[in-house]
């Protein structure tokens, strides 16, 4: 009976990568099976059904998102991997996803790299070029997340050349990573083209929702607000249908930023609050993005009590990667400035400016210039204008047009308008 349960649940989970976005409620139904998943995984371990167990935990990764769930999944993966007698494709695939868990859910970059090493070793041992390329693609994605950019683009291009022989989802995944690298560099046109190519080649609904969200971000950060809003609505509808909390948190966030960019602070506030709620309910690593957005819009709407609460929580919430860390620190400094502590805000923002410049995170660097201008505008308007001019030059270089309501820039300009002319 338990053998049949293990087989049934493994098959059910493997069907999640279907061609159409799941019907509403599917995710809730999956979560109700949580106790059965535990029984199935422990049965696989107890009876030595290791390959089937590896298949099971590999697919469960796509539907278990909370940190407590990921911690349990990580333990099962470790136990199953340790029971494999020699290198294998399934062990390498599980090690790759375990490395993702270590990095995204527990911010353990060092352990993540060790797991990637082990996955690569398995792929090399069995001469699986497809698996080796996919492991390297995922690893290179984390390298760029942490600003380790040397060789990333060449590595991704080499992997894509191999994966083009196989096509399918691995190729789409590799193209997505390349698009994310261009996005990190604020090369939005290049990123958009690669994301569109990845979307055309992806048979998997999860990837298609991710790419719709990425395309919305490309439009938003390049200043095409109406297109961003349209794509944000589409990605939110797809994420709602899927019921997947990670996709939903991302989609709400881009919709909230689209509303903020257009000047609709009321809708932005509601959406950011919802994003925080979803991230908290499901223990998602996307929480810092939502808290940062809500703190910013709370300052703009005059709700300083809420802004302070978000800032204080943000400062104790772990962040993963250069962009998330920079955005979180800028949001905290924005609240500090609104709270009357311009010196503290200026010092923090200047540190972010230096770090983002050295790491090549150009959009975050622009934001740091504009917020730094806001922090010094009242006491040194000439420096503030120089900083805004530098931000404008960099915006022109990367094609990031200002939003109708661009928070840091707006505050800087308002403060300059109020400053006496010397």
Helices and strands as residue ranges (DSSP letters): H 2-14, H 26-32, H 34-47, H 50-60, H 67-82, H 89-100, I 101-105, H 109-125, H 129-145, H 152-163, H 168-184, H 188-200, H 205-221, H 225-242, H 245-262, H 265-281, H 287-300, H 304-314, H 322-338, H 342-359, H 362-376, H 381-398, H 407-418
